[in-house]
Amino acid sequence: MGGGGGSKSKSVTYSTTTIAPVTNLNFDEEVIADAILESTDKQIEAEKALASIQKAALDLKAAELAIEEDNKNKNLLLDMKKHEQMVLLGVLIGGAYLYKNLKKGK
């Protein structure tokens, strides 16, 4: 199966390409300016929407705090009323007890 010995030759071809810079580009400044302005407008609208959401969140938190404060005040008033009623009940029971004992003592 042998193969014959021999030399193989390889040929290489080089080619050069010259690239010239493009100097005739025409930019449409109006299109570029419109794109920048449109992007800026969208960013401003997004920032306005975010600010609106943040304000709504702050308003909601303020309402929540007001409700919490109102509940605390109502609970305090209820506690005071209960205390007043307990004092009145104590005075009535104590008064009745004293009245009975003083009446017996006569």
Sequence and secondary structure as in RCSB ss.txt:
>XXXX:A:sequence
MGGGGGSKSKSVTYSTTTIAPVTNLNFDEEVIADAILESTDKQIEAEKALASIQKAALDLKAAELAIEEDNKNKN
LLLDMKKHEQMVLLGVLIGGAYLYKNLKKGK
>XXXX:A:secstr
                            HHHHHHHHHHHHHHHHHHHHHHHHHHHHHHHHHHHHHHHHHHHHHHH
HHHHHHHHHHHHHHHHHHHHHHHHHHHHHH 
